[in-house]
Amino acid sequence: MYEVLIVEDDPMVAMINKQYVNQNPNFHVACVCRDGDTAMKYLTQYTVHLVILDLYMPNKDGLALLREIREREIPVSVIMVTAANDSASIEEALRLGIVDYLVKPFFNDRFQKALDTFISRENTFHNISSFDQQHIDAIIAGTSTKVEYQLPKGIQEQTLETICIFLESKGTTEFTAEDIADKVGLSRVTVRRYMNYLLEKGRIVGHMNYETGGRPSMLYRWNG
């Protein structure tokens, strides 16, 4: 689950942005701030994965906040959502490494596309340890980078993401492959295959449980 901070001074727009975010099951709105100073204080105290950022705000505008985020090296991605469509604002936002730039007014499908772009980048960086030129070109171009061809045969990106999201959301809780299969709605054979892959990549940790009173079973948890 990706935690999201919305930074928007217009209560109506903030509410719409929150509704759009909540429609995507991969995201959770952690906080809504109405100015850049409040947002920066939040970012220094809490971990979020994505900021939905307006440009025109009191006290500290969106670009000033974005510059400070980069200067402080806060590891968070940013999607600009603003009425500003001038070349200078867009150029600086792009130079500061935004994921996407949405100009108000926009529709939900365009907003969801921006969220999908973020997820695609996150999956790319988490699932691939080294990048070839095709991956790098796709990231720089802002296009969706599919990773299926980099994955072993029998490992699909969407299934992998489903399992990873489930385990990451459970923290240090341990599960058998059978438990995971029941929770995410996959076959036990399929889950075992993905557990072996995730163990190999270091995304999860596992150990044998001999205290079952019967046949020992493997327990898995997220490595984070």
Secondary structure, 3 states (H helix, E strand, C coil): CEEEEEECCCHHHHHHHHHHHHCCCCEEEEEEECCHHHHHHHHHHCCCCEEEECCCCCCCCHHHHHHHHHHCCCCCEEEEEECCCCHHHHHHHHHCCCCEEEECCCCHHHHHHHHHHHHHHHHHHHHCCCCCHHHHHHHHHCCCCCCHHHCCCCCCHHHHHHHHHHHHHCCCCCECHHHHHHHHCCCHHHHHHHHHHHHHHCCEEEEEECCCCCCCEEEEEECC
